Each structure stands twice: as structure tokens, then as C-alpha cells.
Amino acid sequence: MKLLDEYTGKLRELSLCTFEEYQANYLINKSAERLLHMAIDTCLDIGNHILAEAGFRAPEDNKDIFNVLAEECIVPQKLLPRLVDMAAFRNLLVHSYTKINDAIVHGILRERLEDLNEYAKAITDYLAGQ
């Protein structure tokens, strides 16, 4: 969780930029994309590790990691659609980087970082109950 917290903290700093600043500054732009990629990968890695350790069903793909976590009541159902969106966005960042929309990334910085915190809390609560 420490690594996820570090990425989230850096993303919060970047979220203070206006859209105009975000668009105009290549380093801020690419830093945000890379930090989002690493934060989402960290969420996926944590989830995959928990599933394997607990012996839950193997996920079919990255999105399914979050589905299995929800099936096993590790993450709340209300968070699931946002986590699935997160996994889809990760694929866009990795495989279709020429199609990344600055407005969407900036919107995630401004409005969706709490999803990462909710995920971290759900995982921490699950691990505390072990």
C-alpha cells in the first residue's frame, strides 16, 4: 500500500494544475499518465496477489481481477464499475497511448483519485480481518 500511497500523493499534486497548465506542460502531462499507469498496475498486482494467496478463482483478465475481488466481498460492489473503468483505462495508457485524451486524464486527476483511496481502504480492511 505504501507504493500506491506514494503514487496517489504525486497524482494529487498534479491534480492542482489547471487544464490549461496540464495541456501546456509536457512533463506534467506525461508524468500524470505514467503515475496513473503505475498506480493502476499496483492495484492490479495487489488484487492478483490476494486472489492467488486466498485460492479464489483465477481472473480471466485485468478487469476480472476486480470482479473476483467484488465477488469475494473484498471490494464493495458500488466501487466495482469504477475499478473496471480503471483497468480499461490502464489498457488505453499502455496499448493506445496515441489515443489518450488530455481532458479525460485531467478529469481523472480532478475527480477520480478517490477511487484509488477507496480501493486501498477496502484492501487494508480485508487484510486486517485475516
Phi, psi and omega in degrees: 000334182300317180295317178298318177299320179297312180298316181297320178298316178294321178295323177298320176300315180292333182292347180284345179288143171289165178299322180296317177295319180300313182293324185281338186253103183303319182293321176295314181303305184288328176297316179298314180299314182292318178296320176298316179302312182293323179295316180294317177301322178297317176300316180295317180297316178299313180299314180298320179297315179298315181299316181293316182298321183276348181078022176287169183301146180287132179289149180280330180200185183299316180300324183290338175304313181291325177299315181294319177300322178288319178303323182270010178060032177272321173243147181291146179302325182293337178274338187307311181300325179289326177290321177296319175301320180299315180295320178295320179294323177301318179296322176296315180300321185276319190254340184228044187301339178284348182256009183288130181264120181303322181295323179292314180298314180297321177298320177297317178301319185278329192234349188237004180294334178298334177302320179296319179293319178297319178297312180301318179296316180299318180293316179299317178298318179298312182295326178294332180275359181281000000 
